[in-house]
């Protein structure tokens, strides 16, 4: 008989995709592109992430928020061009498999 760990491993839904600024010294400003690096190497310890993925860019105004499906390979970076001031949340999620994810919060002044 299968154990709980075999049927639903403890890493399911873990935050094992790291999102970090590509250039930590870059300033966040309205209308200026800002690049975020996506690192999936921590997920290698559990067999690695598997496509497809969903990249979500959440903005203060729902109309500017975006959900972008990525079907074949994990994104290596995400570039955001804020249209307004406020908190923006960028996330990358594995849609199936272990449902691994990662996110970063960007505060635009």
N, C-alpha and C positions, 0 to 999 in steps of 0.2 A: 504494500500500500504506500502511496506517495505521501511524503511529509508536507507540512505547510510551506516550508522553505523551498521545496521542489515545485509546488504548484503556484506559489505566489512569493517569489524571492523578496527579501527585505529592501532591495534596491529599486523596486518598481516605483516609478514616480519621483525618483531622486533628482536633486539639483546637481547634475554632473556635467552640464554644458556651461562653460564659463564665458561670460561676456565682459570685456574690458575695453577701455578707450584705446584706439590705435595710437593716438598721440596724447598722452596725459596732460601735456602743456597746452593743448588746443583749447580755445575759449568757446563755450556754447553761446551762440547768438542767433537771433531770428534771421532766417535767410542764408545762413552760412552752413554748408555741408559739414557733417560731423561723422566720423567713421568709428565703428565699434568692431573690435576683433572677436571672432567666435572661435573658441578652443574646445574641441570635443575630446581631447586626449584623456581627461579624467574618466570618461566613460569607457575607455579601453579595458579598465579593470573588471567590467561586467559584460564584456563581449562587444563593446562599442555601440554607438548609436546606429540606427538603421532608418533609411528613408521610408516614407516621406516626412517632411518637416513643415511646420507652420511658423513663419516669421510674423510677429505681431508688433505693430508700432502704435502704442496708445498715446493719444494727445489729449490736452485739456478739453478740446472741442471734439465731440464724437465724429463730426463730419470729416475731420482731418485724420482720424485713425485709420489704419490699414491692416489687412491680414493678407499675407502673401504666401501661397503654397510653394514649396520647393520639393520637387518630386524625386530627383535622382541622386544628388550628393548633398552632404551637409554644407551650408554656407560657411565661408571662411571669414567674411566680414559683412556688415550691414551699414549702409550710409544713410543717415537721416538728415534732412534739411528742415529744421523747425520753421513752421509758419506763424507761430505765436509763442509768447512767453508762458512759462509754467512748467509743470512736471510732465515729462514724456517717459514712457516705459517701453523698452524694447525687449522682446522675449523671443527665444527660439525653442520650439517644443517638438519632440519626436511624437508623431501622431499615433503610431502603433508600437508594437514591441514592448519595451520596458517603460515607455512614456517618459523618457528623460527630458529635462528642461533646464533652462537658464535664463536669467534676465538681468537687466541693468536699468537703473533710474537715472534720467538726465534732467537736471533742473536748469531750464533756459531763462536767463535774465534779460 
